Every structure is written in structure tokens, then in C-alpha cells.
Amino acid sequence: MLQRAPLSTAAAPSIPSRSQALLRSLPRQTRPALFQTPNYLSHATHRHYSTELKAQVDIKDQSSASVVDSSKVHLRWKDGTTSRFHSFWLRDHCHCPECYHSVTKQRLVNTFKIPRDIKPKSVSLSSTGLDITWDHENHKSHYPFTWLNRHSYDPKITDPYLPEGAPKKTWDNSIASDLPEVAYKDVMESDKGLAEWLNNIHVYGFSFVSGVPVTTEATEELAKRISFIRETHYGGFWDFTSDLGHGDTAYTDLALGAHTDTTYFTDPVGLQMFHLLHHDGEGGHNLMVDGFHCAKILKERHPASYKLLSEIGIPSHSAGDLSTHIVPSPRRNPILNHDPVTQDLVQVRFNNDDRSTMGHLEPHQVDAFYEALFDWNRVLTDEKNLLWTKFQPGRVLIFDNWRCLHGRSAFTGKRRMCGAYTNWDDYRSRWRTLNTSAKQLAEDL
């Protein structure tokens, strides 16, 4: 990928929640680190996957591992830090072939047959980790130092709440001078090219693919390089024109404001792909907006509106087709959705056209809700935040539907598009396996 000028990195929200209040009631040293200095988007560059420990164990000193009151095993790292592990926790997390399937990565141990008062019969250090023989059935367990270091919980050595991968970079329309883009040939012929494509989406929320054959077949194969295509009431892979083939404004020639798709699904689609195959008229420019960037601006300028749009649920629906009446479960979801522990913004969910009746509002919330909605709309429609591009045959756009809002200008003439949806979890799985080694991924389990 090309070297880019630094784009804005977002700052932390402060959204009160029941879980946050509970965690704040804990002693400071036991709180997750991100609650002490919450992040809007993490400043960390990578998760702590490493075979090189920051604190090595002195294996020549067998006293570095000891049993305390039979209920805990203490492991002293070379820097003097001591990790304390409950005996039952260790036995429950044994990854020997009897207890953990090396291929499926699934647990085989029956947690409920482990004696609650299980004790280590002996502990010792090897060159790679901690060895324990248990008093129940003389079972032998080995725990690699790398794994113990990563999962130490008393104290926490590695922050378990750090997000994966390179930091996300938010953007405004200045990104137009250096758009993230990869070549179709690279994506289709190598996992390296595919990894770069998916990492563009991870970092920027979208990416173009150039040099794509102008056919539905080539576009569909490109989508399937990530994962299987998600089927919805619109079908699987789309090939459509403005013929109102479905009861949705996407199937017209009308202008569409910035929105995310499938707000009415319990699990909104993760990625969306578009490829213009033919257009013999005018208009139809594509609009992209970075929802994370706009949320950052809203938080800075209108913190009360940010808070409200993170708490008030919005009901939504899809009911344009006679055989369709889709609503999500739960019925209402906020526009700005956060990780309940870290409070990081993880999903923007906004399509004002698909909003159902707001009959659940309390009387005192009505004016505040509309004021917040207008504040949000002003940020979304600020010219500085609008990235306009012109679709071209042979150039595919794919974007993160949990982050980027999209729209279009009105158009004339016949316009034929094709594209597809991808599930969020399948996209993230593909990105993860291509950008992180199998050994590093295994350490996280």
C-alpha cells in the first residue's frame, strides 16, 4: 500500500453505562486499562502477540514457580512480576491432546468433572513453559510461557482489551487525493494482495479494486475471495437497474443521502460491494462518509447529542415487498453502538429512510432526540466530510457497512450495477487469518 499522509485519529467517548459504573466501583488496579484511559479508536498498533516475552522466566531458578495454599500457582517473571493463577483455572485450561483438540481448537476437557478442590502434586519449569502434575488422576499439563504471559489475569500483563491490527484512520474528503486501492490481479492471484485489500478496509473502512473485468462473473468471484456471499431478501449476488425490482429506493434513479444498509437486520451486513457495469446517462456519483470521523466530530462539538444517540434505540424496518416485513431483535438499536467494556465505537447504524415510528420516546426525550438527530445530520452533510467519486466500469468499491455511510446523486439513463453483501464475522475472520500468524492466533484462544 502507498505511504499516506497521516489522517485524523479519533478521541475517546465517555458513555455512562451499567457495566462501566460497575467497573468504576472496582479498585483502580483491578479495572481494565481502557476504562482508566478510554479510547474512541485505539492508539495501539498491534495486539501483543509475540514469542518474545517482555518478562522472561528464570528457568534455572525452580522457585520461580510455586504452589500457594494449594489453591494457586505463582509464577515469577524475570522482571520481578509474579502472576497468580487459580489451580482450577489452570486445570480447566489445559491444552494437552486429551483436553484440547489440536485441529478443531475446541475444548475436550469436561469442566464439570474436575474436582473443585484440585491441587497440583508438583510444579516445575521447562525451557518453554510451566509443567504441572495434578493430584486428580495424575494428569500432566504444560503451559507455554507465551500463553501464560498473554493470559495472566492477576496481574494483567497484556491488556486483554486492545483491539486487533493496525489502528483505524478516520478521514474527510481530503483522502480523495490518495484513495486506498489495490489491483484485481493482485487480489485474485495472491493471498498477499487479498490481505492488503482487506487491511485497507480495516484501516480506512473502504477500498477500491482496479482492473476488474466488466462482467458479473468476475465481480462475483472477487466477492467470493473474501467469503461466501450473504443471502438476503434482495437475493445473493445482485445485478440490478432502477426498475423498482424491489420496494426500496436503491432500485430507483433518486438521490440517496448518506446511510448504512440493513439497519433493520438484527445483524447488519458487514461489507458491501458495488461495480458499475453500464451507464448511458448523467449523474449517479457515489457518496462516501466516514461514520467514525463524523462521530468524533459530534462528540467534540455536541457531547450531549453524542451521548443521546448512543443510548436511545431507533426502531427500523424493511417492508417494501409484499412478502417482506423485517424488523430487528432487539426492536430498537442506537445509531452509535459501543463495545460494552471498552466503550470503543464499533458500529454506526443509520438510515433515516428506514426509521420506524419513535413512539417509545418519553415526553421529555422528544425535543432532545430531534436536536441530537439534527446535530448528527449537520455533521454528516458537512461538505468537508463528503467524499464524492464517479463509478467507472472496471473499478469496484467495497466498504465496511458498520463504519462507512454511502449514498448517491440522482441520475438519468440506464444504469446497471452489480454487487454483494458479506457477513461481518466472515470478513473479520478472513482478515485475521491473512494478517496474523497461526501461532499468534492460537495464543489468543
C-alpha positions as CSV (number, residue, x, y, z in Angstrom):
1,M,0.0,0.0,0.0
2,L,1.1,3.5,-0.7
3,Q,2.5,5.7,2.1
4,R,-0.2,8.1,3.1
5,A,-0.2,11.4,4.9
6,P,-1.5,10.9,8.5
7,L,-5.3,11.1,8.8
8,S,-7.1,12.1,11.9
9,T,-7.2,9.6,14.7
10,A,-10.3,9.8,16.9
11,A,-10.5,10.6,20.6
12,A,-12.3,8.9,23.5
13,P,-16.0,8.9,24.2
14,S,-17.4,8.8,27.7
15,I,-20.7,7.0,27.6
16,P,-22.0,6.1,31.1
17,S,-23.4,2.5,31.3
18,R,-24.3,0.0,33.9
19,S,-21.2,-2.1,33.1
20,Q,-18.9,1.0,33.2
21,A,-20.4,2.1,36.5
22,L,-19.8,-1.4,37.9
23,L,-16.2,-1.4,36.7
24,R,-15.5,2.1,38.1
25,S,-16.6,0.8,41.5
26,L,-13.7,-1.6,41.5
27,P,-10.3,-0.7,42.9
28,R,-8.2,1.1,40.3
29,Q,-5.6,-1.6,40.0
30,T,-8.3,-4.2,39.0
31,R,-10.1,-2.1,36.4
32,P,-9.5,-2.8,32.7
33,A,-6.9,-0.4,31.4
34,L,-9.2,1.1,28.8
35,F,-11.6,2.2,31.5
36,Q,-8.9,4.3,33.1
37,T,-8.0,5.9,29.7
38,P,-10.8,5.1,27.3
39,N,-10.2,5.2,23.6
40,Y,-12.5,6.2,20.8
41,L,-10.3,4.3,18.4
42,S,-7.3,2.6,19.9
43,H,-3.9,4.2,19.5
44,A,-2.2,0.8,19.7
45,T,-0.6,-0.5,16.6
46,H,-0.8,-4.3,17.2
47,R,-2.1,-6.7,19.7
48,H,0.6,-8.2,22.0
49,Y,1.2,-11.5,20.1
50,S,4.8,-12.4,20.5
51,T,7.1,-15.3,21.2
52,E,9.5,-12.9,22.8
53,L,8.3,-12.1,26.3
54,K,8.8,-8.8,27.9
55,A,9.4,-10.6,31.2
56,Q,11.2,-13.9,30.8
57,V,11.2,-16.6,33.4
58,D,14.5,-17.7,35.0
59,I,14.1,-21.4,34.4
60,K,17.3,-22.1,36.3
61,D,15.6,-21.0,39.5
62,Q,12.9,-23.6,40.0
63,S,11.5,-21.5,42.9
64,S,10.2,-19.1,40.2
65,A,7.1,-21.4,40.2
66,S,5.4,-22.3,43.4
67,V,2.2,-23.5,44.9
68,V,0.5,-21.3,47.5
69,D,-2.2,-22.8,49.8
70,S,-2.7,-25.5,47.1
71,S,-5.4,-23.2,45.5
72,K,-3.0,-21.1,43.4
73,V,0.2,-21.4,41.4
74,H,2.6,-18.4,41.4
75,L,4.9,-17.8,38.5
76,R,7.6,-15.2,39.0
77,W,8.9,-13.4,35.8
78,K,12.4,-12.3,35.4
79,D,11.5,-8.6,35.9
80,G,10.1,-9.5,39.4
81,T,6.4,-9.5,38.5
82,T,4.5,-12.5,39.9
83,S,1.5,-13.9,38.1
84,R,-1.0,-15.8,40.3
85,F,-3.2,-18.5,38.7
86,H,-6.0,-20.4,40.4
87,S,-5.4,-24.2,40.3
88,F,-8.8,-24.9,39.0
89,W,-8.4,-22.3,36.3
90,L,-5.2,-23.8,35.1
91,R,-6.6,-27.4,35.0
92,D,-9.6,-26.1,33.2
93,H,-7.4,-24.5,30.5
94,C,-5.1,-27.5,29.9
95,H,-4.3,-27.7,26.2
96,C,-2.8,-31.2,26.1
97,P,-4.2,-33.6,23.4
98,E,-6.6,-35.2,25.9
99,C,-8.1,-31.8,26.9
100,Y,-7.9,-29.8,23.7
101,H,-8.3,-30.8,20.0
102,S,-5.3,-29.6,18.1
103,V,-7.2,-29.4,14.8
104,T,-10.6,-28.1,15.7
105,K,-9.3,-25.9,18.5
106,Q,-12.1,-27.0,20.7
107,R,-12.1,-28.0,24.3
108,L,-12.3,-31.7,25.1
109,V,-11.9,-31.4,28.9
110,N,-15.1,-31.8,30.9
111,T,-15.0,-28.9,33.2
112,F,-17.7,-30.3,35.4
113,K,-15.8,-33.5,36.2
114,I,-12.7,-31.6,37.5
115,P,-12.7,-31.6,41.3
116,R,-13.3,-28.1,42.6
117,D,-10.5,-28.6,45.1
118,I,-8.0,-30.0,42.6
119,K,-4.4,-29.4,43.7
120,P,-1.0,-29.5,41.9
121,K,1.0,-32.5,43.0
122,S,4.1,-30.9,41.5
123,V,5.2,-27.9,39.5
124,S,8.4,-27.4,37.5
125,L,9.8,-25.2,34.8
126,S,11.0,-26.5,31.4
127,S,12.6,-24.5,28.6
128,T,9.3,-23.5,27.1
129,G,6.8,-23.3,30.0
130,L,5.3,-24.5,33.2
131,D,4.7,-28.2,33.9
132,I,2.1,-29.4,36.4
133,T,1.2,-32.8,37.6
134,W,-2.3,-32.8,39.2
135,D,-3.4,-34.8,42.3
136,H,-6.5,-35.9,40.3
137,E,-5.7,-38.9,38.0
138,N,-2.0,-37.7,37.9
139,H,-2.9,-35.7,34.9
140,K,0.0,-33.8,33.4
141,S,-0.3,-30.3,31.9
142,H,2.1,-28.0,30.1
143,Y,1.5,-24.2,29.8
144,P,3.8,-22.2,27.5
145,F,5.3,-19.1,29.0
146,T,4.0,-17.1,26.0
147,W,0.4,-18.2,26.7
148,L,0.7,-17.6,30.4
149,N,2.1,-14.2,29.9
150,R,-0.7,-13.2,27.5
151,H,-3.4,-14.5,29.7
152,S,-2.1,-13.5,33.1
153,Y,-5.1,-12.0,35.0
154,D,-3.5,-11.4,38.4
155,P,-2.0,-9.1,37.5
156,K,-2.8,-8.3,33.8
157,I,0.4,-8.1,31.9
158,T,-1.0,-7.8,28.5
159,D,-4.1,-5.6,28.1
160,P,-6.9,-8.1,27.1
161,Y,-9.0,-5.3,25.6
162,L,-6.5,-4.0,23.0
163,P,-8.1,-4.1,19.5
164,E,-6.7,-6.1,16.7
165,G,-4.4,-5.0,14.0
166,A,-3.2,-1.6,12.8
167,P,-5.0,1.5,14.2
168,K,-8.0,2.7,12.2
169,K,-7.5,6.0,10.5
170,T,-10.5,8.3,10.1
171,W,-10.8,10.6,7.1
172,D,-12.6,13.5,5.5
173,N,-12.7,14.4,1.8
174,S,-9.0,15.2,1.7
175,I,-8.5,11.4,1.3
176,A,-9.6,11.9,-2.3
177,S,-6.0,12.6,-3.3
178,D,-4.8,9.2,-2.2
179,L,-7.6,6.7,-2.2
180,P,-6.9,3.1,-0.9
181,E,-6.8,0.9,-3.9
182,V,-5.4,-2.5,-5.0
183,A,-5.2,-4.3,-8.3
184,Y,-7.7,-7.0,-9.2
185,K,-4.8,-9.2,-10.5
186,D,-3.1,-9.0,-7.1
187,V,-6.2,-9.8,-5.1
188,M,-7.1,-12.8,-7.3
189,E,-3.6,-14.3,-7.7
190,S,-2.1,-14.0,-4.2
191,D,-3.1,-14.0,-0.5
192,K,-0.7,-11.1,-0.1
193,G,-2.9,-9.0,-2.4
194,L,-6.0,-10.2,-0.7
195,A,-4.5,-9.3,2.7
196,E,-3.7,-5.8,1.5
197,W,-7.2,-5.3,0.2
198,L,-8.8,-6.4,3.5
199,N,-6.4,-4.4,5.5
200,N,-7.4,-1.3,3.6
201,I,-10.9,-1.9,4.7
202,H,-9.8,-2.5,8.3
203,V,-7.8,0.8,8.4
204,Y,-9.9,3.1,6.2
205,G,-13.3,1.5,6.1
206,F,-13.2,1.1,2.3
207,S,-11.1,0.2,-0.7
208,F,-11.2,0.3,-4.5
209,V,-10.1,-2.6,-6.7
210,S,-8.9,-1.6,-10.2
211,G,-8.7,-3.6,-13.4
212,V,-11.7,-5.7,-12.7
213,P,-13.2,-7.3,-15.8
214,V,-16.6,-5.7,-16.5
215,T,-18.7,-8.8,-16.0
216,T,-20.9,-10.1,-13.3
217,E,-18.9,-13.4,-13.2
218,A,-15.6,-11.6,-12.4
219,T,-17.2,-9.4,-9.8
220,E,-18.8,-12.3,-8.1
221,E,-15.5,-14.2,-8.0
222,L,-13.9,-11.1,-6.5
223,A,-16.5,-11.0,-3.7
224,K,-16.0,-14.7,-3.0
225,R,-12.3,-14.2,-2.5
226,I,-13.3,-12.9,1.0
227,S,-16.1,-15.3,1.8
228,F,-19.4,-16.6,0.7
229,I,-22.0,-14.0,-0.3
230,R,-24.7,-13.2,2.2
231,E,-28.2,-14.0,1.0
232,T,-30.9,-11.5,1.9
233,H,-34.4,-10.8,0.7
234,Y,-32.6,-9.0,-2.2
235,G,-31.1,-12.2,-3.2
236,G,-27.4,-13.2,-3.2
237,F,-25.2,-11.6,-5.8
238,W,-27.1,-8.6,-7.3
239,D,-27.4,-7.5,-10.9
240,F,-29.9,-4.6,-10.9
241,T,-31.1,-1.5,-12.6
242,S,-33.5,1.3,-11.5
243,D,-36.6,-0.7,-12.2
244,L,-38.1,-0.9,-8.7
245,G,-37.4,-4.7,-8.8
246,H,-37.7,-4.4,-5.0
247,G,-39.6,-2.0,-2.9
248,D,-36.6,0.1,-2.0
249,T,-35.3,3.5,-3.2
250,A,-32.0,1.8,-4.1
251,Y,-33.9,0.4,-7.1
252,T,-34.8,3.9,-8.4
253,D,-32.9,6.8,-10.0
254,L,-33.5,9.1,-7.0
255,A,-30.7,10.7,-4.9
256,L,-29.9,8.9,-1.7
257,G,-28.4,10.6,1.4
258,A,-25.6,9.0,3.4
259,H,-26.8,5.9,5.2
260,T,-25.8,2.4,6.3
261,D,-27.6,-0.6,4.8
262,T,-29.8,-3.2,6.6
263,T,-30.3,-1.2,9.8
264,Y,-33.4,-3.4,10.1
265,F,-31.4,-6.6,10.4
266,T,-30.5,-8.0,13.9
267,D,-27.0,-8.4,12.4
268,P,-26.5,-5.7,9.8
269,V,-24.3,-6.8,6.8
270,G,-20.6,-6.3,7.3
271,L,-19.3,-5.4,3.8
272,Q,-21.0,-4.0,0.7
273,M,-19.6,-4.2,-2.8
274,F,-20.6,-2.2,-5.9
275,H,-19.5,-2.4,-9.5
276,L,-20.9,-0.2,-12.3
277,L,-21.3,-2.3,-15.4
278,H,-23.0,0.3,-17.7
279,H,-24.4,3.8,-17.6
280,D,-25.6,5.8,-20.6
281,G,-26.8,8.9,-18.8
282,E,-25.7,11.6,-16.4
283,G,-25.2,11.8,-12.6
284,G,-25.1,8.8,-10.3
285,H,-22.0,10.0,-8.4
286,N,-21.1,7.9,-5.4
287,L,-21.0,9.4,-1.9
288,M,-19.0,8.0,1.0
289,V,-18.8,9.4,4.5
290,D,-16.6,8.1,7.4
291,G,-19.1,7.5,10.2
292,F,-16.3,7.1,12.8
293,H,-14.9,10.5,11.8
294,C,-18.3,12.1,12.0
295,A,-19.0,10.5,15.4
296,K,-15.7,12.0,16.6
297,I,-16.7,15.5,15.5
298,L,-20.2,15.1,17.0
299,K,-18.6,14.0,20.3
300,E,-16.3,17.1,20.3
301,R,-19.0,19.6,19.3
302,H,-22.2,18.2,20.8
303,P,-21.3,15.7,23.6
304,A,-24.9,15.6,24.9
305,S,-26.1,14.6,21.4
306,Y,-23.4,12.0,21.1
307,K,-24.5,10.5,24.4
308,L,-28.1,10.5,23.5
309,L,-27.6,8.9,20.1
310,S,-25.5,6.2,21.9
311,E,-28.4,5.4,24.2
312,I,-31.8,5.9,22.5
313,G,-32.8,3.0,20.4
314,I,-34.1,3.6,16.9
315,P,-36.7,1.1,15.5
316,S,-36.3,0.3,11.8
317,H,-38.0,-1.9,9.2
318,S,-38.0,-3.2,5.7
319,A,-41.5,-3.7,4.4
320,G,-41.4,-2.6,0.7
321,D,-42.0,-6.1,-0.8
322,L,-45.4,-7.8,-0.2
323,S,-43.7,-10.9,1.2
324,T,-41.3,-9.0,3.5
325,H,-41.7,-7.4,6.9
326,I,-38.3,-7.4,8.6
327,V,-37.6,-5.8,12.0
328,P,-34.5,-6.4,14.2
329,S,-34.3,-8.1,17.6
330,P,-34.0,-6.2,19.8
331,R,-36.5,-4.0,18.0
332,R,-34.6,-0.7,18.7
333,N,-30.8,0.0,18.3
334,P,-28.8,3.2,18.8
335,I,-27.2,5.0,15.9
336,L,-23.8,4.8,17.7
337,N,-23.0,1.4,19.2
338,H,-20.1,0.8,21.5
339,D,-18.2,-2.2,23.0
340,P,-19.8,-2.6,26.4
341,V,-16.5,-3.0,28.1
342,T,-14.0,-0.7,26.3
343,Q,-16.6,1.8,25.2
344,D,-14.9,1.9,21.8
345,L,-17.3,2.9,18.9
346,V,-17.8,-0.3,16.9
347,Q,-20.8,0.3,14.7
348,V,-22.7,3.2,13.1
349,R,-26.3,2.1,12.3
350,F,-28.2,4.9,10.5
351,N,-30.7,5.1,7.7
352,N,-33.3,7.8,8.4
353,D,-35.5,6.5,5.5
354,D,-35.9,3.1,7.2
355,R,-36.7,4.5,10.6
356,S,-39.9,3.4,12.1
357,T,-42.2,5.3,14.5
358,M,-40.5,6.7,17.5
359,G,-43.5,6.0,19.8
360,H,-41.3,4.7,22.6
361,L,-39.8,8.1,23.5
362,E,-40.6,9.6,26.9
363,P,-42.2,13.1,26.6
364,H,-39.0,14.8,27.9
365,Q,-36.9,13.0,25.2
366,V,-38.7,14.1,22.1
367,D,-37.1,17.6,21.7
368,A,-33.7,16.3,22.8
369,F,-33.8,13.4,20.3
370,Y,-34.6,15.6,17.4
371,E,-32.0,18.1,18.4
372,A,-29.4,15.3,18.5
373,L,-30.6,14.0,15.2
374,F,-30.2,17.4,13.6
375,D,-26.7,17.8,15.1
376,W,-25.8,14.4,13.6
377,N,-27.2,15.3,10.2
378,R,-25.3,18.6,10.1
379,V,-22.0,16.7,10.6
380,L,-22.9,14.1,8.0
381,T,-23.8,16.7,5.4
382,D,-20.9,19.0,6.0
383,E,-19.1,19.4,2.7
384,K,-15.7,18.6,4.3
385,N,-16.9,15.2,5.2
386,L,-18.3,14.1,1.8
387,L,-16.2,12.0,-0.4
388,W,-17.7,12.0,-4.0
389,T,-16.4,9.7,-6.6
390,K,-17.6,8.6,-10.0
391,F,-18.3,4.9,-10.5
392,Q,-16.4,3.5,-13.5
393,P,-16.7,0.1,-15.2
394,G,-13.7,-2.0,-14.1
395,R,-13.3,-0.3,-10.7
396,V,-15.0,-1.9,-7.8
397,L,-15.8,-0.3,-4.5
398,I,-16.1,-2.2,-1.2
399,F,-16.7,-0.7,2.2
400,D,-17.4,-1.5,5.9
401,N,-21.1,-1.1,6.4
402,W,-20.6,-0.9,10.1
403,R,-18.5,2.3,9.7
404,C,-18.9,4.0,6.3
405,L,-22.2,5.6,5.2
406,H,-22.9,5.7,1.5
407,G,-25.3,7.5,-0.9
408,R,-25.5,8.7,-4.5
409,S,-26.7,11.7,-6.6
410,A,-29.7,11.3,-8.8
411,F,-29.1,10.0,-12.3
412,T,-30.6,9.8,-15.8
413,G,-30.4,7.0,-18.3
414,K,-30.0,3.3,-17.9
415,R,-27.6,2.3,-15.1
416,R,-26.7,-1.3,-14.4
417,M,-24.9,-2.2,-11.2
418,C,-23.9,-5.5,-9.6
419,G,-22.6,-6.3,-6.2
420,A,-22.9,-8.3,-3.0
421,Y,-23.1,-8.3,0.8
422,T,-20.6,-10.1,3.1
423,N,-21.2,-11.0,6.7
424,W,-19.2,-9.1,9.3
425,D,-17.8,-12.1,11.1
426,D,-16.7,-13.8,7.9
427,Y,-14.9,-10.7,6.7
428,R,-13.1,-10.3,10.0
429,S,-12.2,-14.0,10.1
430,R,-10.6,-13.8,6.6
431,W,-8.8,-10.5,7.5
432,R,-7.5,-12.1,10.7
433,T,-6.1,-15.3,9.2
434,L,-4.3,-13.4,6.5
435,N,-2.8,-10.7,8.7
436,T,-1.8,-12.7,11.8
437,S,0.2,-15.9,12.0
438,A,-1.5,-19.2,13.1
439,K,0.8,-19.3,16.1
440,Q,-0.2,-15.9,17.2
441,L,-3.9,-16.6,16.7
442,A,-3.6,-19.8,18.8
443,E,-2.1,-17.8,21.7
444,D,-5.3,-15.8,21.8
445,L,-7.6,-18.8,22.4
